[in-house]
Amino acid sequence: MAYEPRGDHQGDRGGGPGQDGDRRARGRKEPPPLCARTRAYSSTTGPVTDYSATVTHWLRNRAPAYKGSYAGEAERPSVSYIVDMIPPVGRPTQAADSIPIKHLHSSLNKIKHPVNVVRWTPQGRRLLTASTSGEFTLWNGTGFNFETIMQAHDSAIRALEYSHSGEWLVSGDHDGVIKYWLPNFNNVESIDAHSDPIRDLAFSPQDNKFVTASDDSTLKIFDFAGGAMESKLEGHGWDAKTVDWHNRLGLIVSGSKDHLVKLWDPRQRNCLTTLHGHKSTVTKVLFERVMGNCLATSARDQTARVFDLRIMRDICLLKGHEKDISTLTWHPIHPNLLTTGGMDGSIHHYLTDTPNPPQGQPITLAPWDSPDPKSTPPQSIWPMHKIPWAHDYAVWTLDWHPMGHIMASGSNDRLTRFWTRARPGDTDVFQDRYHIGEVEAEARGTWDRRGNRRQRQEEEQQEMEDEAEALVDQDTRPGGAPGMPGIPGLPPGLSLPGLGNAGPPAPGIPGVGLGPSGALPPPPPIPPPGLNGAPPPPLPGIDPNNPPDPAKLFEMMRNAGIPLPPPGFIPPPGGGVPPPGSFPVPPPPPPAPPGGADGDSGRRRAPLPSQEDSLRQEQRQGRYTRAR
């Protein structure tokens, strides 16, 4: 839709230094560089899409369907016609104008994992991605920046689907567990649905049931309200890889590793028919949502097929992929626009009513244009547009924005990428590295490897900052001692050696514990062990008011069986009894300089104490003789 790079703009009408901001093209209004009004951003971040201006323009010029549905100026390939852009809903018969050929943004998490599923929220404001780490990640649908992340499952998430009402979200993981989620991502239910990985799931038209496909070769239909299995559909001879439920009919389709596509009646619980069209594992089956007459399937035989449900046969054979096709998706507005993703990272866009054969290939006849539609072979369709280097590895998932102006893709290269249509006048869109490759784009000057690496580092740094702001630091607790953050429970006024200033002492209670000068008294001596904190008993024959000579005191201690202090020990003043020999009084901590180590009252990281002395002492006792 309306695309513009983030950056500082000179005004609503453009015009930088040395330019006339009020200059207009002949006979046309000069469009503002901000076709959709947004705030200014740093030029180092990604692009922004805002469809409000295009929707407003369409609402102002729309007309009844029998009059063409739009009465405004038609778009033309010129920059001055950007103001005439309208959303896809304003031109439902012009699918070619909605093909997303322009790369918008690449989003990735701080901790990178392959992206298995991408789904737009029902309102289209955010994109939800599910990865192999079992995490949900939310990306903003306009600026594509990181919003939040949460651990949703204990294993890789393989399936994810919103209900048609948009009030519920159901996910399935590699352990066969199904979870219910509210729109605010509160988990309200968990079901052990399968013993093998769940590969896909889909809701019924009324949202009262949903069906799952698993590697145990079965499909299971669950009652959504009760969370219990109602029926099991058996018939595939191998892993069931994909499933879909028609949005208006009681019809279920499934694809399996046995190369078969089966249609099921969920009420009778039996298979209606089997479609034999593919020669390898079926990777994706999907009903068309607008008209509801077609079914698209893809497989690892490098082809995709479109089946007509009215005659139960394939009418289109989609060619052009050089590797296996891993996924596909229909456009939400145009029923003839189909997009596929390949195992080589390519994305192809097809128009099912336009063969578009390459040079040297004949145009085949469509079954509906032949005298015998039932026996005519399917029409070969080649892509209207290719993006050969859309991803570095396999494209696992594709999903369209509800308005149909942005498509998101998730890949095994751990990236989530956003694509949109090119604006009128974008002539270099086919020269980027996604169309011609990095080497050719760098040779033509349309891609800077060094600048791209720097931009990617800046984007990763920004994503890390956004993720850090979104998460709560559980280690920092309020109420710690002043100047001692991160050490809960430390009494006020106490400090540890090497950890900075402990701050001002705690205010004392008047008349309690203060000396004549108002200062705190010195701490009491450390009691010897084994007395549970009680004061040591007086030695026999010693007058506390008239302490004896230290030599006589040591002699009496030896006679009484009390351990002697180490050589060179000086008794503390005041006649107190010293602790036993193996427990010397620790020296007082050195006074911290005022204002911290650097003369600053801010937080400082202290050096870690050396453990060399402790290690040598342990080695003298016969422990830790070998280095780890």
Buried (B, 14 or more C-beta within 10 A) or exposed (E): BBBBEBBEBEEEBBBEEEEEEEEEEEEBEBBBBBBBEBEEBEEBBBBBBBBBBBBEBBEEBBEEEEEEBBEBEEBEEEBBBBBBBBBBBBBBEBBBBBBBBBBBBBBBBBEEBBBBBBBBBBEBBBBBBBBBBBBBBBBBBBBBBBBBBEEBBEBBBBBBBBBBEEEBBBBBBBBBBBBBBEEEEEBEEEBEBBEBBBBBBBBBBEBEBBBBBBBBBBBBBBEBEEBEBEBEBEBBEEBBBBBBBBBEEEBBBBBBBBBBBBBBEBEEBEBEEEBEBBEBBBBBBBBBBBEBEBBBBBBBBBBBBBBBBEEEBBBBBBBBBEEBBBBBBBBBBBBBBBBBBBBBBBBBBBBBEEBBBEEEEEEBEBBEEBEEBEEBEBBBBBBBBBBBBBBEBBBBBBBBBBBBBBBBBBBBBBBBBBBBBBBBEBEEBBBBBBBBBBEBBBEEEBBEEEEBEEBEEEBBEBBBEBBEEEEEEEEEEEEBBBBBBEEEEBEBBBBEEEBBBBBEEEEEEEEEEEEEEEEEEEEEBEBBEEEEEEEBEEBEEBEEEEBBEEEEBBEBBEEEEBEEBEEEBEBEEEEEBBBBEEBEEEEEEEEBEEEBEEEEEEEEEEEEEEEEEEEEEEEEEEEEEEEE
